[in-house]
Amino acid sequence: MDSTVTTTTEEKVWGGGNRPLNASYGKLMMWFFLVSDALTFSGFLASYGFSRFKFIETWPIADQVFTHVPFFHGNYPMYYVAFMTFILIMSSVTMVLAVDAGHRMQKNKVVWYMFLTIIGGAIFVGSQAWEWATFIKGDYGAIETKGGRILQFVKADTGERAALADFAKTIPSERTELDRKDGVWFMSEGYMPSYTVNEVKEGLMANPNILIRTETINEDGEKVVLNREESLKKIRDASQVVEGANLIRNEYGSRLFADFFFFITGFHGFHVFSGVVINIIIFFNVILGTYERRGHYEMVEKVGLYWHFVDLVWVFVFTFFYLV
């Protein structure tokens, strides 16, 4: 008798059958995936935060790194990153509208809002690719010392960043580029910086308006700029010219900064790209009337969960990586 009562009570408590919490199997599995992915991103951001705290005195300042805007020359700190963030958030809004239209079985509106979501995602992925290319190429160049520190150059009169091309001297005898026809034992030189260390040194000594900016951050939260005498003394430690950033060297400062930038933004960019591809597939299924015949647009809702997750993760990446 007691056993029967217990069994009945358990059935009432569960009551979900094959749709626990009133969610289908596919939607529940999507939530499981998002939770596991959230833990992965949390680990990445925690590692970034730990590394930044450990090297806080020499960590690059985002406002001095991400200053580029396509087709415009000048210093626009964080403008384009803010634009990318706005586009991604708006794509999340259009996805909400697509899901709502699906609940109302309004096929044309689902098609329209899905299309806008895809366009927003494509703009974000393209912008991130451009940002990567700009970060890798670099615009200014810097010097790496024998101790692995990065020395940047600024203009004394304005305080603006100075590119190596603005002051470095070209010394013809500094390098000799060989062609294959010049000898049997020819080997391609591969990548070489635009200027040698000696050319940068000569240019610095000849231009009194150029000063060195170190990696160290002062009490005001700004990078320390050396005076003229200190700059001429510091340049003696130069070991090589660095242009742009990669996994080995970084003209913007700490190598770890570049490593985290490529890894975290690249991992997130892969998620956005995957979301765009999935959205395109769902978009064409909507056009073909697949979900109309099923009588529901649950697949749009499941993809919407993934898309909102990607947008939410970027908010955290943008906050901790770019703003803080």
C-alpha positions in Angstrom: 0.0 0.0 0.0 2.8 2.4 1.0 4.7 1.4 -2.1 1.8 2.3 -4.4 1.5 5.8 -2.8 5.2 6.4 -3.2 5.2 5.5 -6.9 2.2 7.7 -7.6 3.8 10.6 -5.8 7.0 10.2 -7.8 5.1 10.2 -11.1 3.3 13.4 -10.1 6.6 15.1 -9.1 8.3 14.2 -12.4 5.3 14.5 -14.7 7.4 15.5 -17.7 7.6 12.2 -19.5 10.0 12.6 -22.4 9.8 16.4 -22.1 11.2 17.3 -18.7 10.8 20.9 -17.6 8.4 21.2 -20.6 11.4 21.2 -23.0 12.0 18.9 -25.9 15.0 16.6 -26.0 16.8 18.8 -28.6 16.3 22.0 -26.6 17.5 20.3 -23.4 20.6 19.0 -25.2 21.3 22.5 -26.5 21.2 23.8 -22.9 23.6 21.1 -21.8 26.0 22.2 -24.6 25.7 25.9 -23.7 26.4 25.2 -20.1 29.6 23.2 -20.9 30.7 25.9 -23.4 30.1 28.6 -20.8 32.5 26.8 -18.5 35.1 26.6 -21.2 34.9 30.4 -21.9 34.9 31.0 -18.1 38.2 29.1 -17.9 39.7 31.2 -20.7 38.7 34.5 -19.2 39.8 33.5 -15.7 43.3 32.6 -17.2 43.4 35.9 -18.9 42.5 37.7 -15.7 45.1 35.9 -13.7 47.8 36.6 -16.3 46.9 40.3 -16.5 46.9 40.6 -12.8 50.3 39.0 -12.6 51.8 41.3 -15.2 49.7 44.3 -14.6 52.6 46.7 -14.6 53.6 45.9 -18.2 50.2 44.8 -19.7 49.2 46.6 -22.9 46.5 49.3 -22.7 43.6 48.4 -25.0 43.0 52.1 -26.0 46.5 52.2 -27.4 46.2 48.9 -29.3 42.8 48.9 -30.9 42.8 52.3 -32.5 42.0 51.4 -36.1 38.9 52.0 -38.2 38.6 50.6 -41.8 39.2 53.3 -44.5 40.1 55.9 -42.0 43.6 57.0 -40.8 44.0 58.3 -37.3 43.6 57.3 -33.6 40.1 56.1 -32.8 40.5 54.1 -29.6 37.9 51.3 -29.3 35.5 52.9 -31.8 35.4 49.9 -34.2 35.3 47.3 -31.5 32.3 49.2 -30.0 30.7 49.1 -33.5 31.2 45.3 -33.8 29.6 44.8 -30.4 26.6 46.9 -31.4 26.1 44.9 -34.6 26.3 41.6 -32.7 23.8 42.8 -30.0 21.4 44.0 -32.7 21.6 40.6 -34.4 20.5 39.1 -31.1 17.5 41.4 -31.2 16.5 40.3 -34.7 16.9 36.6 -33.6 14.4 37.3 -30.8 12.0 38.7 -33.3 12.5 35.7 -35.6 11.7 33.3 -32.7 8.6 35.3 -31.8 7.4 35.2 -35.4 8.0 31.5 -35.4 5.7 31.1 -32.4 3.1 33.0 -34.3 3.7 30.9 -37.4 4.5 34.0 -39.5 6.8 32.5 -42.1 7.6 35.7 -44.0 8.7 37.6 -40.8 10.9 34.6 -39.7 12.6 34.8 -43.1 13.2 38.5 -42.9 14.5 38.5 -39.3 16.7 35.5 -39.9 18.2 37.2 -42.9 19.0 40.3 -40.8 20.6 38.1 -38.2 22.8 36.4 -40.8 23.9 39.8 -42.2 24.8 41.0 -38.7 26.8 37.9 -37.9 28.6 38.1 -41.2 29.5 41.7 -40.6 30.9 40.8 -37.2 33.0 37.8 -38.5 34.3 40.0 -41.3 35.2 42.8 -38.9 37.0 40.4 -36.6 39.0 39.0 -39.5 39.9 42.6 -40.4 40.9 43.3 -36.8 43.1 40.2 -36.8 44.8 41.2 -40.0 45.5 44.7 -38.7 46.7 43.4 -35.3 49.1 40.9 -37.1 50.4 43.5 -39.6 50.8 46.4 -37.2 51.1 50.0 -38.2 53.9 51.4 -36.2 56.6 48.9 -35.4 58.7 48.7 -32.2 62.0 47.5 -30.8 62.5 44.5 -28.6 65.4 44.7 -26.1 67.8 42.0 -25.1 65.6 41.3 -22.1 62.5 40.8 -24.2 60.9 44.2 -23.4 59.1 46.2 -26.1 60.1 49.8 -26.7 57.6 52.0 -28.7 58.2 55.4 -30.1 56.2 58.6 -29.6 56.4 62.2 -30.9 57.6 64.6 -28.2 55.5 67.5 -29.3 52.1 65.7 -29.6 52.6 62.5 -27.6 51.2 60.5 -30.5 52.6 57.1 -31.4 55.4 57.4 -34.1 55.9 54.8 -36.7 59.3 53.5 -37.6 58.8 54.9 -41.1 58.5 58.4 -39.6 62.1 58.6 -38.4 64.2 55.5 -39.3 67.0 56.0 -41.7 67.6 53.8 -44.7 71.2 52.5 -44.7 71.9 50.7 -48.1 74.8 48.7 -46.6 72.7 47.2 -43.8 71.2 44.4 -45.8 71.8 42.6 -49.1 68.9 40.8 -50.7 70.1 37.8 -52.8 68.2 36.3 -55.8 68.3 32.7 -56.8 70.5 33.6 -59.8 73.2 34.9 -57.4 74.4 31.5 -56.3 73.8 27.8 -56.0 73.4 27.8 -52.2 70.4 30.2 -52.2 67.8 30.1 -49.5 64.8 32.4 -49.3 65.1 35.0 -46.6 61.4 34.8 -45.7 60.0 37.6 -43.6 62.3 40.5 -42.8 61.3 43.8 -41.0 61.2 47.0 -42.9 64.1 48.4 -41.0 67.1 47.1 -39.1 68.0 47.9 -35.5 70.8 50.2 -36.7 68.5 52.1 -39.0 66.1 52.7 -36.1 69.0 53.8 -33.9 70.3 56.2 -36.4 66.9 57.7 -37.1 66.3 58.1 -33.3 69.6 59.9 -32.8 69.0 62.2 -35.8 65.4 63.2 -34.8 65.1 65.0 -31.5 61.3 64.9 -31.6 61.2 61.1 -31.1 61.1 59.6 -27.6 60.8 56.0 -26.3 57.7 54.7 -24.5 58.3 51.7 -22.4 55.9 48.8 -21.3 55.8 50.0 -17.7 52.6 51.7 -16.5 52.9 54.7 -14.2 50.6 55.7 -11.3 48.3 57.5 -13.7 47.6 54.4 -15.7 49.7 55.5 -18.7 52.8 54.0 -20.3 56.1 55.7 -19.1 57.6 57.9 -21.7 61.4 58.5 -21.3 63.0 61.8 -21.9 65.5 62.4 -24.7 68.6 61.4 -22.7 67.0 58.3 -21.3 65.7 57.3 -24.7 69.1 57.5 -26.3 70.5 55.4 -23.5 67.7 52.8 -23.6 68.0 52.2 -27.4 71.4 50.7 -26.7 69.6 47.6 -25.4 67.8 47.0 -28.7 68.1 43.5 -30.2 65.6 43.4 -33.0 62.8 45.2 -34.8 59.2 43.9 -34.2 56.4 44.8 -36.6 52.8 43.6 -35.8 52.0 40.7 -33.5 52.0 36.9 -33.6 52.4 34.1 -31.1 56.1 34.7 -30.6 56.5 38.5 -30.7 54.2 41.5 -30.1 54.9 45.1 -30.9 52.1 46.2 -28.5 53.8 44.7 -25.4 53.5 41.4 -23.5 53.5 38.3 -25.7 50.8 36.8 -23.5 48.5 39.6 -24.5 48.7 38.6 -28.2 48.4 34.9 -27.3 45.1 35.5 -25.3 43.9 37.8 -28.1 44.3 35.2 -30.8 43.0 32.4 -28.7 39.9 34.0 -27.0 38.7 36.1 -29.9 39.5 33.3 -32.3 37.6 30.8 -30.3 34.6 33.2 -30.1 34.9 34.0 -33.8 34.7 30.3 -34.6 31.5 30.1 -32.6 30.0 33.1 -34.5 31.1 31.7 -37.8 29.5 28.4 -37.0 26.3 30.2 -35.9 26.2 32.1 -39.2 26.5 28.8 -41.2 23.8 27.1 -39.1 21.6 30.2 -39.4 21.9 30.0 -43.2 20.9 26.4 -43.2 17.8 27.1 -41.0 17.1 30.2 -43.2 16.7 28.1 -46.3 14.7 25.5 -44.5 12.3 28.2 -43.5 12.0 29.4 -47.1 11.4 25.8 -48.2 8.6 25.6 -45.7 10.1 22.7 -43.7 9.0 24.0 -40.3 5.7 25.2 -41.6 4.9 21.6 -42.5 6.1 20.4 -39.1 3.7 22.8 -37.5 6.3 24.5 -35.3 9.5 26.6 -35.5 11.3 25.0 -32.6 14.5 24.6 -34.6 14.7 28.4 -35.0 14.3 28.7 -31.2 17.1 26.2 -30.6 19.4 28.1 -32.9 18.3 31.3 -31.2 19.5 29.9 -27.9 23.0 29.3 -29.4 23.1 32.8 -31.0 22.1 34.5 -27.7 24.8 32.6 -25.9 27.4 33.7 -28.5 26.3 37.3 -28.0 26.4 37.1 -24.2 29.9 35.6 -24.3 31.1 38.5 -26.4 29.7 41.0 -23.9 32.0 39.4 -21.3 35.0 39.2 -23.7 34.4 42.9 -24.7 34.2 44.0 -21.0 37.2 42.1 -19.6 39.5 42.1 -22.6 38.8 45.5 -24.1 37.3 47.8 -21.4 38.7 46.8 -18.1 
